Amino acid sequence: MAYRYMKRNIDDVFLTWKNEKNRKVLLLRGARQVGKSSSVRNLAKHFDHFLEVNFEKDIKIHTLFNGDLNVKNICENLSVLLKVPIIPGKTLVFFDEIQSCPNAISSLRFFYEDYPELHLVAAGSLLELALETLPSFGVGRIRSVFIYPLSYMEYLYACGESALWDKVREASPEKPLFEPFHLKCLEFLRKFLITGGMPAVVADYAENRQLYDSQIILDDLVNTFKTDFSKYKKRVPDLRISNAFDAVVSQSGTRFNYSKVEPLNNKQVKESIELLQKAGLVIPVIHSASNALPLGGEINSKKQKFILLDTGIFQRLQGLELSDILLGDNISFVNKGAIAEQFAGLELLKSSSCYSRASLYFWSREKPQSNAEIDYIVQRSSNIIPIEVKSGSSGKMQSMYTFLTEKKLEYGIRTSLENFSVYDKIKVYPLYAIGTL
């Protein structure tokens, strides 16, 4: 589906890479349809020539990667076949859907070693499934870049509201956003929860401003993702993966219960969800004791929640009532706040470094008469910061105070539909601004 290009945060990362003297090959990793290919094509505007290979479509080109992986010979042959000059410093070479050609993946390390002056970017939508079959694909020679759907900030930019986001960036718990600006951000947030951040959906909405049309595009994307299930692993039936996927959607907002996924056993569910994670459709939120840094040092992998890669896809699969999101005074009654929790987790991921796969953590304590749970635990500098997501504009903070007292922390974050504010040990961030942490 063709759509106009929208400014992405990754654009600046690409330009920095373009001008580096000691460049590594870039390997773009992320789910299908999140904008990897279009971002590279936008980068190509800064080069004199652009050579693109799609290994899913151009099957005949696979033969160039058989035998010895002499990368300069490969480039010479590609240049002749595609009629594009390959000139170091002036040509951007793009290997798309590289998971379809394992030998091409193996060649990436040799591009760094034997042809470092060439600008080469590779990408794949089911790449993680291919990488697990390779003993090594160039550790230390290849730089991975992780890409997600558009963030709320990128969504505002696509809708022509960059000045509004600048005002959000200037605000803080000690300096609340001008109330009319806050209300405008909430209006865009409600629409973003419905459209989500998939580029095709955002581009269509930004141009036509028709939420109904965006739902049709979301349905197409869901069908595409489900069709891909057959590509994950031949020994795992499509129906099994589909059952696990549906279970993730239905159990969103709660700790995942493997025994509720009928007719599958725990092993089958676990295998299916691992495949969904590698495809980028499902993202784990893992329990951490959160006593010290790093947070990943005290995890309990038996306690996990799962979120989907996009709120638009999530609400479509849940069949949520769109008018409730758009017109309600708050969204606390929408799936008991699960869509707000999904949004917050995704914004935290999107605002993290693109050079490593970020992890999400939560905390809970289970004691008679004193259960407590914190939606997200994050590390900022050397600090542990608890985040509670309140889908409306009110809610008790008992779990937060329990956590702060138990861990001897100075403050926690509450994110909701409220404006920026601060009280006692709680700093309040509007839900739309949680990525600014």
Disulfide bonds with the S-S distance in Angstrom:
none
